[in-house]
Structures are given as C-alpha cells and as structure tokens.
Amino acid sequence: MIAKIKNSGNTFIYTEKLQDFTKLYTQYTIKNRSKLNAFFLQETKGNLSLLFDDFERSVKHPMFYSDNNAMPRFGADSDCDRV
C-alpha cells in the first residue's frame, strides 16, 4: 500500500489504491473491533475516501515530532507549510 502511494508514476490509479485501503481498513476493524468504539466505526465507515486521502498525505509528507517540541517538523521533501 505504501509503495503504491509513494510511486510517482501513473502505474496505480486512485481507485485501485482506495480499494486496497478499504480492504486494510476492513481487516483492521475486524481484528480490533473490541478495542474500537462504535462512534469511531460509524464515523469512519462513511468517510473512507477522506480517511484514505489523509493517510496518503501523511505517507507522502510525513511529519516528525521531537520530544522537546510540540510543533511538528515536516519531512525534507514536504511542500506543506507550517501552521
């Protein structure tokens, strides 16, 4: 999944990556159903594309947190601005 996201070419289309993410989400929720509350499951189930978009963004532009500083430090290749 992460390799597909990091691939800079057009080898993998958005819907293929979203389908893979949906499978992973389903497997995760089945395995961890006792740990997850009903609110999380209800809120995330209908928003999988948004959840995937956030996941894809975090893979492409990771943020690093230091122990001494509460502000995130963005990865070197990130084009995100600090808030």
N, C-alpha and C positions, 0 to 999 in steps of 0.2 A: 504494500500500500504506500509506504513512504517513498520507495524507489519510483513508483509511478508518479507520485506528486512531484518529486524532485526532477523528473525527466523534463528537460526543457524543450524537447521536440513535440511534435503533434502525434506521437505514437499512441498515446492514451487519451481518449476523449472524456469530457466531463462526466457523461452519463455512466461510462464504464467505471470510473473512479468512485462515483456516488453509489453505484450498485455494490462495489466491494466494501465501501464504508458501511452501507446498510447491513451487509452480512456480518461484518465485525461488530456493529452495534447490537444486532440481534443476539449474536453469540455471547457478547459481554453481558447483556441484560439477563439472559437465561442463566448464565453462570453465577451472577451476582444479585439475583432477584432478592435474596434475603437481606442484602446489605443496602439495596437501593430503596428509597421510599416511593410511594405511589405518585407523589407530586412530580418527582424527577422523571419517572417513566411517562407520565401523562404529558408533561411539558415538552419533553424531548422527542417523543414519538412523532408528533405532527410537524416538527421543525428539523427533520434530519438534513435537509439541504442546507439550512443555515448552520447547523452544527458542523456539517462537513466543511462548509466554507471557512468557518473559524478554525477547524482543525488543519485544513490546507494552508491557511495563512500562517498558523503557528509553525508548521513544518518548513515553509518557505522563508519565513522571517522569525526565527526563534528569539526569544527574549531571555536574558540571563540575569538572575538576581544574585547580588552579593550578600553576604551575611551582615555586613555593616551598613548597607544602604537599602532603603525601602523602594527606591526608584529602580525600575528595570533598566538594564543595559542591553541595547539591541545588538543583534549579530552584525558582523562587519559587512555582510552583503545585503543588509536590510535597507530598503528605501523608505522605511517608516520614520516618521518624525516623533520626537519625544513630546509628551503631553505635559 
